[in-house]
Amino acid sequence: MDGKQKKLQSLIFVIIKKNQMLKHTTILLATIVLNLTAFSQDSVKTVPNNWHLLDRTETGFNGISLDKAYKALQASSRKSTTITVAVIDSGIDTLHEDLKPILWTNPKEVPGNGKDDDRNGFIDDVHGWNFLGGKDGRNVKEDSYEGARVYHKLKPIWEGKTVDVEKLSLSEKASYETYLKAEKKIVGAVDPEEAAYFKTLMPKFQAGDSLLRKQLGKEEYNGNDLKDITVTEADAKMTRGLILNISKANNSYDITNQQLIDELQGQMRKAESATQAPKEYRKEIVKDNEEDIKDRFYGNNDIMASTPFHGTHCAGIIAAVRGNNKGMDGVADNVRIMVLRAVPDGDEHDKDIANAIRYAVDNGAKVISMSFGKDFSPEKEWVDDAFRYAESKGVLLIHAAGNDAKNIDTADNFPNPIYANGKGRASNVITVGASGDLLNGGLTASFSNYGKNEIDVFSPGVNIYSTIPGGNTYGKASGTSMAGPVVAGVAALILQYYPALSPQQVKYAIEKSATVSSTELVNKPGTDEKVPLSELSRTGGFLNAYEAVKIAGTLKPSKNKEVLPKSNINKSKKD
């Protein structure tokens, strides 16, 4: 997952070992990012749950002016068309009250009959597909980091070798440079003291967790459950204190015991990868040929699995039922969410992402929301080819920029629209940075990646209130993972009313309409330096749904279809 930073290890290390809180706090929990955002505890309480949808001129909150957008669309008397948005993520709670009514349903598939009714190669893919599943019903939950996989694959080739770079072929040079990057990322980033402490901490935390689960009478609990209980055992006190401290620091008590356990285990895996090859979690469950992109028909239909937190939150931001007086409202009001599980606790595999994109395109999605990312992409050509395929079929891709406060104009960040072969870039991709609010830590999120050339627009991504697993449960989360779905929702809203527009035209409307201030300075993420937003993104602006739909209304569908690169994946008989 994106944003697994050294800051996280330092935070937990400091909180637990020194038992103190920091004013600037970061915590990444399994598939959810709750990030390094400076805030006043008193002022955050005054920010409404729906701040990201509000109009700044009317309310003072730096939202996307969504109500004004709906009023403009209603005044136009245009009819709304249902749009399918694919969410490639960790899974979704398909039983959630605000999501169940808006799930995409495969019209040609008969639920639960164990047959591939529509002959698309996927059995009982009623609401989508799980590319992290086995035919025996098991699912990949945790996985290694791509950097570790790359490092240990290349280590036997280059470790200890005296290398004359000038004598290497182009492919050998690329391999060697990748090895050096992976070595620095995996070996160089490990703090032995912190790694040892995590290893010591884990059994104590789990012992305390076991006691708390027994006392509370539930397997999964959060900070709210711990506020008013009394505990006497030392391990239980430590576990309770850690969860409450992190919850308080992030102004969210929805953090669960299981999410924190997943994160601690992830950090332990990361430290271990410096000295030993990562376990092949995916291989022993999925059992496909991971080196063959044409081997596409693997996985199972368990799209919820046991890791739906992140995907559930993202899906709600896009399209949770509007106006039903439950929880919160999504951005778009006539959307069906296609669920594609391809992101584990760890780094996603290029093959799964490529095949998830192709599935979404083949089954009618017009927008694909992708809130994930990593530092290495060994099979980027496969993902590039999927991008080309989506482009050729008129599908828009929305990608969250990542949460490392780094400049992705120069730092590696995948997937991205730049083709690995050096021949151009995808025109159907919007890369999204995270914005905030003046009362919510600042107009730019301090954790957000940025880039004058590679970030297209900034969108709300701090303390976003949305659906979380539990059937009728809601909570806040922060990250570019939240900012991307806000843009996906606006893109879907545009297509609802202007379905003939191309992905490039929707992208144009969103970018051209971004709210720009020539005088207002923002914080450069990760620093206190004040810069124009134009130094951090191509548009130099914040997402504005109202202005976007206005511009969309002026565009005319192109009569001449663009000549786009063809996919070079050979179709199988089941295509």
PyMOL commands that set and color helices and strands:
alter all, ss='L'
color gray80, all
select helices_A, chain A and resi 6-18+41-44+51-53+56-59+66-75+100-102+146-158+165-167+170-186+192-216+223-226+234-249+257-272+281-286+309-319+350-362+380-392+480-497+503-512+533-535+545-552
alter helices_A, ss='H'
color red, helices_A
select strands_A, chain A and resi 27-29+32-34+83-89+128-130+335-341+367-370+396-400+429-435+457-460+464-468+473-477+521-523+530-532
alter strands_A, ss='S'
color yellow, strands_A
deselect
rebuild
show_as cartoon
